[in-house]
Amino acid sequence: MILIIAVAIFVGIASKKYYDRPYIVNFGIALMMALLVIQTFQMTPIGGLGYAAIILCSVAFVFQLVLGIKSLKTVS
């Protein structure tokens, strides 16, 4: 849980500090979504809301990863 908060703070700071490098923010958000999925899997029992969080965070992870790769290729 502390790691999720640390990554969220990093994403907030990186969005202001690294405005010219959006791939850093995209990869940070992707990491945060992956950590949220892992945290949700650790919950016992997982209810309907937990499964919805897993699905939505997994989709967001994929989108942020794709956006990060596209941003990285554009900058390079």
PDB file of N, CA, C and O in Angstrom:
ATOM      1  N   MET A   1       0.814  -1.183   0.000  1.00  0.00           N
ATOM      2  CA  MET A   1       0.000   0.000   0.000  1.00  0.00           C
ATOM      3  C   MET A   1       0.869   1.263   0.000  1.00  0.00           C
ATOM      4  O   MET A   1       0.546   2.253  -0.657  1.00  0.00           O
ATOM      5  N   ILE A   2       1.965   1.211   0.741  1.00  0.00           N
ATOM      6  CA  ILE A   2       2.865   2.361   0.786  1.00  0.00           C
ATOM      7  C   ILE A   2       3.516   2.581  -0.577  1.00  0.00           C
ATOM      8  O   ILE A   2       3.748   3.721  -0.980  1.00  0.00           O
ATOM      9  N   LEU A   3       3.808   1.499  -1.280  1.00  0.00           N
ATOM     10  CA  LEU A   3       4.411   1.606  -2.605  1.00  0.00           C
ATOM     11  C   LEU A   3       3.446   2.276  -3.587  1.00  0.00           C
ATOM     12  O   LEU A   3       3.872   3.064  -4.431  1.00  0.00           O
ATOM     13  N   ILE A   4       2.158   1.970  -3.485  1.00  0.00           N
ATOM     14  CA  ILE A   4       1.155   2.594  -4.346  1.00  0.00           C
ATOM     15  C   ILE A   4       1.118   4.098  -4.087  1.00  0.00           C
ATOM     16  O   ILE A   4       1.065   4.891  -5.027  1.00  0.00           O
ATOM     17  N   ILE A   5       1.145   4.486  -2.823  1.00  0.00           N
ATOM     18  CA  ILE A   5       1.128   5.906  -2.479  1.00  0.00           C
ATOM     19  C   ILE A   5       2.400   6.594  -2.974  1.00  0.00           C
ATOM     20  O   ILE A   5       2.344   7.714  -3.482  1.00  0.00           O
ATOM     21  N   ALA A   6       3.541   5.929  -2.828  1.00  0.00           N
ATOM     22  CA  ALA A   6       4.809   6.505  -3.294  1.00  0.00           C
ATOM     23  C   ALA A   6       4.804   6.709  -4.805  1.00  0.00           C
ATOM     24  O   ALA A   6       5.271   7.737  -5.295  1.00  0.00           O
ATOM     25  N   VAL A   7       4.280   5.737  -5.540  1.00  0.00           N
ATOM     26  CA  VAL A   7       4.216   5.868  -7.002  1.00  0.00           C
ATOM     27  C   VAL A   7       3.238   6.966  -7.382  1.00  0.00           C
ATOM     28  O   VAL A   7       3.496   7.709  -8.329  1.00  0.00           O
ATOM     29  N   ALA A   8       2.123   7.090  -6.672  1.00  0.00           N
ATOM     30  CA  ALA A   8       1.157   8.153  -6.958  1.00  0.00           C
ATOM     31  C   ALA A   8       1.783   9.529  -6.732  1.00  0.00           C
ATOM     32  O   ALA A   8       1.557  10.447  -7.520  1.00  0.00           O
ATOM     33  N   ILE A   9       2.558   9.676  -5.675  1.00  0.00           N
ATOM     34  CA  ILE A   9       3.243  10.944  -5.422  1.00  0.00           C
ATOM     35  C   ILE A   9       4.273  11.219  -6.513  1.00  0.00           C
ATOM     36  O   ILE A   9       4.405  12.352  -6.977  1.00  0.00           O
ATOM     37  N   PHE A  10       5.011  10.171  -6.928  1.00  0.00           N
ATOM     38  CA  PHE A  10       5.976  10.329  -8.016  1.00  0.00           C
ATOM     39  C   PHE A  10       5.291  10.778  -9.298  1.00  0.00           C
ATOM     40  O   PHE A  10       5.798  11.658  -9.995  1.00  0.00           O
ATOM     41  N   VAL A  11       4.140  10.181  -9.619  1.00  0.00           N
ATOM     42  CA  VAL A  11       3.414  10.549 -10.840  1.00  0.00           C
ATOM     43  C   VAL A  11       2.970  12.007 -10.758  1.00  0.00           C
ATOM     44  O   VAL A  11       3.047  12.737 -11.746  1.00  0.00           O
ATOM     45  N   GLY A  12       2.507  12.430  -9.587  1.00  0.00           N
ATOM     46  CA  GLY A  12       2.098  13.823  -9.430  1.00  0.00           C
ATOM     47  C   GLY A  12       3.249  14.790  -9.623  1.00  0.00           C
ATOM     48  O   GLY A  12       3.095  15.814 -10.289  1.00  0.00           O
ATOM     49  N   ILE A  13       4.393  14.478  -9.052  1.00  0.00           N
ATOM     50  CA  ILE A  13       5.572  15.340  -9.201  1.00  0.00           C
ATOM     51  C   ILE A  13       6.103  15.277 -10.624  1.00  0.00           C
ATOM     52  O   ILE A  13       6.483  16.300 -11.192  1.00  0.00           O
ATOM     53  N   ALA A  14       6.132  14.080 -11.205  1.00  0.00           N
ATOM     54  CA  ALA A  14       6.662  13.921 -12.565  1.00  0.00           C
ATOM     55  C   ALA A  14       5.799  14.627 -13.598  1.00  0.00           C
ATOM     56  O   ALA A  14       6.313  15.099 -14.612  1.00  0.00           O
ATOM     57  N   SER A  15       4.493  14.707 -13.354  1.00  0.00           N
ATOM     58  CA  SER A  15       3.625  15.383 -14.324  1.00  0.00           C
ATOM     59  C   SER A  15       3.929  16.876 -14.391  1.00  0.00           C
ATOM     60  O   SER A  15       3.708  17.508 -15.424  1.00  0.00           O
ATOM     61  N   LYS A  16       4.429  17.439 -13.305  1.00  0.00           N
ATOM     62  CA  LYS A  16       4.813  18.851 -13.311  1.00  0.00           C
ATOM     63  C   LYS A  16       6.267  19.046 -13.743  1.00  0.00           C
ATOM     64  O   LYS A  16       6.574  19.960 -14.508  1.00  0.00           O
ATOM     65  N   LYS A  17       7.152  18.191 -13.255  1.00  0.00           N
ATOM     66  CA  LYS A  17       8.580  18.377 -13.486  1.00  0.00           C
ATOM     67  C   LYS A  17       9.020  17.896 -14.868  1.00  0.00           C
ATOM     68  O   LYS A  17       9.851  18.537 -15.510  1.00  0.00           O
ATOM     69  N   TYR A  18       8.476  16.788 -15.323  1.00  0.00           N
ATOM     70  CA  TYR A  18       8.883  16.207 -16.604  1.00  0.00           C
ATOM     71  C   TYR A  18       7.788  16.376 -17.643  1.00  0.00           C
ATOM     72  O   TYR A  18       7.399  15.414 -18.307  1.00  0.00           O
ATOM     73  N   TYR A  19       7.295  17.588 -17.784  1.00  0.00           N
ATOM     74  CA  TYR A  19       6.204  17.863 -18.727  1.00  0.00           C
ATOM     75  C   TYR A  19       6.613  17.575 -20.165  1.00  0.00           C
ATOM     76  O   TYR A  19       5.783  17.182 -20.985  1.00  0.00           O
ATOM     77  N   ASP A  20       7.891  17.770 -20.468  1.00  0.00           N
ATOM     78  CA  ASP A  20       8.379  17.542 -21.830  1.00  0.00           C
ATOM     79  C   ASP A  20       8.666  16.077 -22.127  1.00  0.00           C
ATOM     80  O   ASP A  20       8.952  15.719 -23.270  1.00  0.00           O
ATOM     81  N   ARG A  21       8.589  15.225 -21.101  1.00  0.00           N
ATOM     82  CA  ARG A  21       8.801  13.779 -21.281  1.00  0.00           C
ATOM     83  C   ARG A  21       7.583  13.023 -20.750  1.00  0.00           C
ATOM     84  O   ARG A  21       7.623  12.490 -19.641  1.00  0.00           O
ATOM     85  N   PRO A  22       6.502  12.970 -21.529  1.00  0.00           N
ATOM     86  CA  PRO A  22       5.262  12.345 -21.033  1.00  0.00           C
ATOM     87  C   PRO A  22       5.365  10.840 -20.810  1.00  0.00           C
ATOM     88  O   PRO A  22       4.557  10.267 -20.080  1.00  0.00           O
ATOM     89  N   TYR A  23       6.341  10.200 -21.427  1.00  0.00           N
ATOM     90  CA  TYR A  23       6.473   8.751 -21.248  1.00  0.00           C
ATOM     91  C   TYR A  23       6.803   8.390 -19.802  1.00  0.00           C
ATOM     92  O   TYR A  23       6.431   7.311 -19.338  1.00  0.00           O
ATOM     93  N   ILE A  24       7.493   9.273 -19.085  1.00  0.00           N
ATOM     94  CA  ILE A  24       7.785   9.003 -17.677  1.00  0.00           C
ATOM     95  C   ILE A  24       6.488   8.936 -16.876  1.00  0.00           C
ATOM     96  O   ILE A  24       6.313   8.057 -16.032  1.00  0.00           O
ATOM     97  N   VAL A  25       5.589   9.867 -17.148  1.00  0.00           N
ATOM     98  CA  VAL A  25       4.296   9.886 -16.459  1.00  0.00           C
ATOM     99  C   VAL A  25       3.467   8.673 -16.866  1.00  0.00           C
ATOM    100  O   VAL A  25       2.834   8.047 -16.016  1.00  0.00           O
ATOM    101  N   ASN A  26       3.463   8.331 -18.160  1.00  0.00           N
ATOM    102  CA  ASN A  26       2.690   7.176 -18.627  1.00  0.00           C
ATOM    103  C   ASN A  26       3.168   5.891 -17.981  1.00  0.00           C
ATOM    104  O   ASN A  26       2.355   5.081 -17.535  1.00  0.00           O
ATOM    105  N   PHE A  27       4.476   5.694 -17.924  1.00  0.00           N
ATOM    106  CA  PHE A  27       4.999   4.475 -17.295  1.00  0.00           C
ATOM    107  C   PHE A  27       4.751   4.470 -15.794  1.00  0.00           C
ATOM    108  O   PHE A  27       4.539   3.410 -15.205  1.00  0.00           O
ATOM    109  N   GLY A  28       4.774   5.642 -15.168  1.00  0.00           N
ATOM    110  CA  GLY A  28       4.458   5.738 -13.746  1.00  0.00           C
ATOM    111  C   GLY A  28       3.009   5.371 -13.457  1.00  0.00           C
ATOM    112  O   GLY A  28       2.719   4.652 -12.500  1.00  0.00           O
ATOM    113  N   ILE A  29       2.107   5.868 -14.287  1.00  0.00           N
ATOM    114  CA  ILE A  29       0.691   5.518 -14.127  1.00  0.00           C
ATOM    115  C   ILE A  29       0.478   4.035 -14.389  1.00  0.00           C
ATOM    116  O   ILE A  29      -0.303   3.391 -13.689  1.00  0.00           O
ATOM    117  N   ALA A  30       1.167   3.479 -15.396  1.00  0.00           N
ATOM    118  CA  ALA A  30       1.045   2.053 -15.674  1.00  0.00           C
ATOM    119  C   ALA A  30       1.514   1.229 -14.481  1.00  0.00           C
ATOM    120  O   ALA A  30       0.885   0.231 -14.129  1.00  0.00           O
ATOM    121  N   LEU A  31       2.606   1.638 -13.863  1.00  0.00           N
ATOM    122  CA  LEU A  31       3.093   0.937 -12.673  1.00  0.00           C
ATOM    123  C   LEU A  31       2.081   1.022 -11.536  1.00  0.00           C
ATOM    124  O   LEU A  31       1.852   0.043 -10.826  1.00  0.00           O
ATOM    125  N   MET A  32       1.478   2.191 -11.369  1.00  0.00           N
ATOM    126  CA  MET A  32       0.484   2.357 -10.313  1.00  0.00           C
ATOM    127  C   MET A  32      -0.725   1.453 -10.562  1.00  0.00           C
ATOM    128  O   MET A  32      -1.247   0.852  -9.622  1.00  0.00           O
ATOM    129  N   MET A  33      -1.169   1.352 -11.794  1.00  0.00           N
ATOM    130  CA  MET A  33      -2.311   0.479 -12.110  1.00  0.00           C
ATOM    131  C   MET A  33      -1.956  -0.985 -11.853  1.00  0.00           C
ATOM    132  O   MET A  33      -2.781  -1.741 -11.339  1.00  0.00           O
ATOM    133  N   ALA A  34      -0.736  -1.388 -12.208  1.00  0.00           N
ATOM    134  CA  ALA A  34      -0.315  -2.766 -11.953  1.00  0.00           C
ATOM    135  C   ALA A  34      -0.265  -3.050 -10.451  1.00  0.00           C
ATOM    136  O   ALA A  34      -0.663  -4.126 -10.008  1.00  0.00           O
ATOM    137  N   LEU A  35       0.220  -2.092  -9.678  1.00  0.00           N
ATOM    138  CA  LEU A  35       0.256  -2.270  -8.229  1.00  0.00           C
ATOM    139  C   LEU A  35      -1.146  -2.347  -7.632  1.00  0.00           C
ATOM    140  O   LEU A  35      -1.376  -3.093  -6.679  1.00  0.00           O
ATOM    141  N   LEU A  36      -2.078  -1.586  -8.183  1.00  0.00           N
ATOM    142  CA  LEU A  36      -3.466  -1.659  -7.707  1.00  0.00           C
ATOM    143  C   LEU A  36      -4.089  -3.024  -8.005  1.00  0.00           C
ATOM    144  O   LEU A  36      -4.857  -3.549  -7.199  1.00  0.00           O
ATOM    145  N   VAL A  37      -3.759  -3.591  -9.157  1.00  0.00           N
ATOM    146  CA  VAL A  37      -4.261  -4.931  -9.488  1.00  0.00           C
ATOM    147  C   VAL A  37      -3.689  -5.956  -8.512  1.00  0.00           C
ATOM    148  O   VAL A  37      -4.413  -6.820  -8.019  1.00  0.00           O
ATOM    149  N   ILE A  38      -2.400  -5.860  -8.239  1.00  0.00           N
ATOM    150  CA  ILE A  38      -1.762  -6.791  -7.299  1.00  0.00           C
ATOM    151  C   ILE A  38      -2.378  -6.649  -5.911  1.00  0.00           C
ATOM    152  O   ILE A  38      -2.653  -7.645  -5.242  1.00  0.00           O
ATOM    153  N   GLN A  39      -2.593  -5.405  -5.483  1.00  0.00           N
ATOM    154  CA  GLN A  39      -3.194  -5.162  -4.171  1.00  0.00           C
ATOM    155  C   GLN A  39      -4.608  -5.738  -4.102  1.00  0.00           C
ATOM    156  O   GLN A  39      -4.999  -6.296  -3.077  1.00  0.00           O
ATOM    157  N   THR A  40      -5.367  -5.609  -5.169  1.00  0.00           N
ATOM    158  CA  THR A  40      -6.731  -6.131  -5.191  1.00  0.00           C
ATOM    159  C   THR A  40      -6.736  -7.650  -5.145  1.00  0.00           C
ATOM    160  O   THR A  40      -7.603  -8.245  -4.505  1.00  0.00           O
ATOM    161  N   PHE A  41      -5.771  -8.294  -5.819  1.00  0.00           N
ATOM    162  CA  PHE A  41      -5.688  -9.754  -5.760  1.00  0.00           C
ATOM    163  C   PHE A  41      -5.367 -10.248  -4.354  1.00  0.00           C
ATOM    164  O   PHE A  41      -5.716 -11.374  -3.998  1.00  0.00           O
ATOM    165  N   GLN A  42      -4.711  -9.424  -3.558  1.00  0.00           N
ATOM    166  CA  GLN A  42      -4.357  -9.821  -2.200  1.00  0.00           C
ATOM    167  C   GLN A  42      -5.536  -9.708  -1.231  1.00  0.00           C
ATOM    168  O   GLN A  42      -5.471 -10.216  -0.112  1.00  0.00           O
ATOM    169  N   MET A  43      -6.598  -9.051  -1.656  1.00  0.00           N
ATOM    170  CA  MET A  43      -7.778  -8.934  -0.796  1.00  0.00           C
ATOM    171  C   MET A  43      -8.488 -10.279  -0.712  1.00  0.00           C
ATOM    172  O   MET A  43      -8.539 -11.020  -1.694  1.00  0.00           O
ATOM    173  N   THR A  44      -9.030 -10.592   0.448  1.00  0.00           N
ATOM    174  CA  THR A  44      -9.751 -11.843   0.608  1.00  0.00           C
ATOM    175  C   THR A  44     -11.062 -11.567   1.302  1.00  0.00           C
ATOM    176  O   THR A  44     -11.020 -10.954   2.369  1.00  0.00           O
ATOM    177  N   PRO A  45     -12.167 -11.936   0.831  1.00  0.00           N
ATOM    178  CA  PRO A  45     -12.485 -12.403  -0.522  1.00  0.00           C
ATOM    179  C   PRO A  45     -12.641 -11.227  -1.471  1.00  0.00           C
ATOM    180  O   PRO A  45     -12.877 -10.097  -1.043  1.00  0.00           O
ATOM    181  N   ILE A  46     -12.509 -11.500  -2.751  1.00  0.00           N
ATOM    182  CA  ILE A  46     -12.673 -10.454  -3.761  1.00  0.00           C
ATOM    183  C   ILE A  46     -14.144 -10.439  -4.159  1.00  0.00           C
ATOM    184  O   ILE A  46     -14.694 -11.452  -4.590  1.00  0.00           O
ATOM    185  N   GLY A  47     -14.765  -9.284  -4.009  1.00  0.00           N
ATOM    186  CA  GLY A  47     -16.167  -9.131  -4.368  1.00  0.00           C
ATOM    187  C   GLY A  47     -16.319  -8.599  -5.777  1.00  0.00           C
ATOM    188  O   GLY A  47     -15.349  -8.512  -6.530  1.00  0.00           O
ATOM    189  N   GLY A  48     -17.524  -8.248  -6.121  1.00  0.00           N
ATOM    190  CA  GLY A  48     -17.808  -7.715  -7.454  1.00  0.00           C
ATOM    191  C   GLY A  48     -17.065  -6.430  -7.734  1.00  0.00           C
ATOM    192  O   GLY A  48     -16.591  -6.210  -8.849  1.00  0.00           O
ATOM    193  N   LEU A  49     -16.960  -5.567  -6.712  1.00  0.00           N
ATOM    194  CA  LEU A  49     -16.234  -4.315  -6.872  1.00  0.00           C
ATOM    195  C   LEU A  49     -14.737  -4.571  -7.082  1.00  0.00           C
ATOM    196  O   LEU A  49     -14.078  -3.850  -7.830  1.00  0.00           O
ATOM    197  N   GLY A  50     -14.214  -5.590  -6.424  1.00  0.00           N
ATOM    198  CA  GLY A  50     -12.808  -5.959  -6.603  1.00  0.00           C
ATOM    199  C   GLY A  50     -12.523  -6.442  -8.009  1.00  0.00           C
ATOM    200  O   GLY A  50     -11.508  -6.081  -8.605  1.00  0.00           O
ATOM    201  N   TYR A  51     -13.428  -7.268  -8.544  1.00  0.00           N
ATOM    202  CA  TYR A  51     -13.235  -7.740  -9.916  1.00  0.00           C
ATOM    203  C   TYR A  51     -13.347  -6.594 -10.912  1.00  0.00           C
ATOM    204  O   TYR A  51     -12.626  -6.565 -11.909  1.00  0.00           O
ATOM    205  N   ALA A  52     -14.245  -5.653 -10.649  1.00  0.00           N
ATOM    206  CA  ALA A  52     -14.367  -4.482 -11.524  1.00  0.00           C
ATOM    207  C   ALA A  52     -13.085  -3.652 -11.477  1.00  0.00           C
ATOM    208  O   ALA A  52     -12.624  -3.158 -12.506  1.00  0.00           O
ATOM    209  N   ALA A  53     -12.510  -3.499 -10.282  1.00  0.00           N
ATOM    210  CA  ALA A  53     -11.258  -2.755 -10.153  1.00  0.00           C
ATOM    211  C   ALA A  53     -10.126  -3.451 -10.892  1.00  0.00           C
ATOM    212  O   ALA A  53      -9.303  -2.796 -11.531  1.00  0.00           O
ATOM    213  N   ILE A  54     -10.082  -4.770 -10.809  1.00  0.00           N
ATOM    214  CA  ILE A  54      -9.042  -5.534 -11.512  1.00  0.00           C
ATOM    215  C   ILE A  54      -9.158  -5.329 -13.018  1.00  0.00           C
ATOM    216  O   ILE A  54      -8.161  -5.087 -13.697  1.00  0.00           O
ATOM    217  N   ILE A  55     -10.362  -5.426 -13.526  1.00  0.00           N
ATOM    218  CA  ILE A  55     -10.579  -5.271 -14.975  1.00  0.00           C
ATOM    219  C   ILE A  55     -10.237  -3.863 -15.429  1.00  0.00           C
ATOM    220  O   ILE A  55      -9.505  -3.689 -16.404  1.00  0.00           O
ATOM    221  N   LEU A  56     -10.761  -2.845 -14.731  1.00  0.00           N
ATOM    222  CA  LEU A  56     -10.525  -1.460 -15.138  1.00  0.00           C
ATOM    223  C   LEU A  56      -9.051  -1.071 -15.017  1.00  0.00           C
ATOM    224  O   LEU A  56      -8.510  -0.401 -15.896  1.00  0.00           O
ATOM    225  N   CYS A  57      -8.412  -1.486 -13.942  1.00  0.00           N
ATOM    226  CA  CYS A  57      -6.995  -1.155 -13.770  1.00  0.00           C
ATOM    227  C   CYS A  57      -6.125  -1.903 -14.782  1.00  0.00           C
ATOM    228  O   CYS A  57      -5.106  -1.374 -15.226  1.00  0.00           O
ATOM    229  N   SER A  58      -6.512  -3.112 -15.147  1.00  0.00           N
ATOM    230  CA  SER A  58      -5.758  -3.851 -16.162  1.00  0.00           C
ATOM    231  C   SER A  58      -5.863  -3.172 -17.521  1.00  0.00           C
ATOM    232  O   SER A  58      -4.872  -3.066 -18.243  1.00  0.00           O
ATOM    233  N   VAL A  59      -7.063  -2.710 -17.872  1.00  0.00           N
ATOM    234  CA  VAL A  59      -7.249  -1.998 -19.135  1.00  0.00           C
ATOM    235  C   VAL A  59      -6.469  -0.684 -19.114  1.00  0.00           C
ATOM    236  O   VAL A  59      -5.824  -0.329 -20.101  1.00  0.00           O
ATOM    237  N   ALA A  60      -6.527   0.038 -17.990  1.00  0.00           N
ATOM    238  CA  ALA A  60      -5.786   1.297 -17.869  1.00  0.00           C
ATOM    239  C   ALA A  60      -4.285   1.052 -17.954  1.00  0.00           C
ATOM    240  O   ALA A  60      -3.561   1.852 -18.547  1.00  0.00           O
ATOM    241  N   PHE A  61      -3.805  -0.051 -17.365  1.00  0.00           N
ATOM    242  CA  PHE A  61      -2.391  -0.403 -17.443  1.00  0.00           C
ATOM    243  C   PHE A  61      -1.951  -0.573 -18.892  1.00  0.00           C
ATOM    244  O   PHE A  61      -0.915  -0.048 -19.299  1.00  0.00           O
ATOM    245  N   VAL A  62      -2.743  -1.307 -19.665  1.00  0.00           N
ATOM    246  CA  VAL A  62      -2.396  -1.546 -21.071  1.00  0.00           C
ATOM    247  C   VAL A  62      -2.386  -0.232 -21.851  1.00  0.00           C
ATOM    248  O   VAL A  62      -1.463   0.023 -22.624  1.00  0.00           O
ATOM    249  N   PHE A  63      -3.421   0.609 -21.650  1.00  0.00           N
ATOM    250  CA  PHE A  63      -3.472   1.885 -22.363  1.00  0.00           C
ATOM    251  C   PHE A  63      -2.287   2.784 -22.005  1.00  0.00           C
ATOM    252  O   PHE A  63      -1.689   3.392 -22.893  1.00  0.00           O
ATOM    253  N   GLN A  64      -1.944   2.876 -20.732  1.00  0.00           N
ATOM    254  CA  GLN A  64      -0.831   3.720 -20.322  1.00  0.00           C
ATOM    255  C   GLN A  64       0.497   3.179 -20.841  1.00  0.00           C
ATOM    256  O   GLN A  64       1.389   3.948 -21.198  1.00  0.00           O
ATOM    257  N   LEU A  65       0.624   1.870 -20.881  1.00  0.00           N
ATOM    258  CA  LEU A  65       1.839   1.264 -21.418  1.00  0.00           C
ATOM    259  C   LEU A  65       1.978   1.578 -22.905  1.00  0.00           C
ATOM    260  O   LEU A  65       3.065   1.929 -23.365  1.00  0.00           O
ATOM    261  N   VAL A  66       0.897   1.455 -23.651  1.00  0.00           N
ATOM    262  CA  VAL A  66       0.921   1.763 -25.085  1.00  0.00           C
ATOM    263  C   VAL A  66       1.228   3.248 -25.304  1.00  0.00           C
ATOM    264  O   VAL A  66       2.040   3.597 -26.160  1.00  0.00           O
ATOM    265  N   LEU A  67       0.571   4.124 -24.521  1.00  0.00           N
ATOM    266  CA  LEU A  67       0.837   5.557 -24.647  1.00  0.00           C
ATOM    267  C   LEU A  67       2.284   5.893 -24.301  1.00  0.00           C
ATOM    268  O   LEU A  67       2.895   6.743 -24.948  1.00  0.00           O
ATOM    269  N   GLY A  68       2.832   5.236 -23.288  1.00  0.00           N
ATOM    270  CA  GLY A  68       4.222   5.453 -22.921  1.00  0.00           C
ATOM    271  C   GLY A  68       5.182   5.032 -24.014  1.00  0.00           C
ATOM    272  O   GLY A  68       6.156   5.732 -24.292  1.00  0.00           O
ATOM    273  N   ILE A  69       4.916   3.896 -24.634  1.00  0.00           N
ATOM    274  CA  ILE A  69       5.780   3.427 -25.731  1.00  0.00           C
ATOM    275  C   ILE A  69       5.695   4.364 -26.923  1.00  0.00           C
ATOM    276  O   ILE A  69       6.710   4.681 -27.543  1.00  0.00           O
ATOM    277  N   LYS A  70       4.466   4.814 -27.251  1.00  0.00           N
ATOM    278  CA  LYS A  70       4.311   5.756 -28.360  1.00  0.00           C
ATOM    279  C   LYS A  70       5.026   7.073 -28.060  1.00  0.00           C
ATOM    280  O   LYS A  70       5.669   7.645 -28.941  1.00  0.00           O
ATOM    281  N   SER A  71       4.916   7.552 -26.832  1.00  0.00           N
ATOM    282  CA  SER A  71       5.583   8.796 -26.445  1.00  0.00           C
ATOM    283  C   SER A  71       7.090   8.646 -26.508  1.00  0.00           C
ATOM    284  O   SER A  71       7.796   9.559 -26.937  1.00  0.00           O
ATOM    285  N   LEU A  72       7.579   7.502 -26.083  1.00  0.00           N
ATOM    286  CA  LEU A  72       9.014   7.243 -26.100  1.00  0.00           C
ATOM    287  C   LEU A  72       9.542   7.214 -27.535  1.00  0.00           C
ATOM    288  O   LEU A  72      10.620   7.739 -27.813  1.00  0.00           O
ATOM    289  N   LYS A  73       8.782   6.602 -28.442  1.00  0.00           N
ATOM    290  CA  LYS A  73       9.197   6.552 -29.849  1.00  0.00           C
ATOM    291  C   LYS A  73       9.148   7.925 -30.478  1.00  0.00           C
ATOM    292  O   LYS A  73       9.982   8.243 -31.326  1.00  0.00           O
ATOM    293  N   THR A  74       8.181   8.752 -30.081  1.00  0.00           N
ATOM    294  CA  THR A  74       8.057  10.104 -30.637  1.00  0.00           C
ATOM    295  C   THR A  74       9.216  10.984 -30.200  1.00  0.00           C
ATOM    296  O   THR A  74       9.737  11.772 -30.989  1.00  0.00           O
ATOM    297  N   VAL A  75       9.620  10.849 -28.941  1.00  0.00           N
ATOM    298  CA  VAL A  75      10.706  11.670 -28.404  1.00  0.00           C
ATOM    299  C   VAL A  75      12.046  11.251 -28.999  1.00  0.00           C
ATOM    300  O   VAL A  75      12.907  12.093 -29.253  1.00  0.00           O
ATOM    301  N   SER A  76      12.219   9.959 -29.219  1.00  0.00           N
ATOM    302  CA  SER A  76      13.507   9.440 -29.720  1.00  0.00           C
ATOM    303  C   SER A  76      13.808   9.861 -31.125  1.00  0.00           C
ATOM    304  O   SER A  76      14.852   9.498 -31.668  1.00  0.00           O
TER     305      SER A  76
END
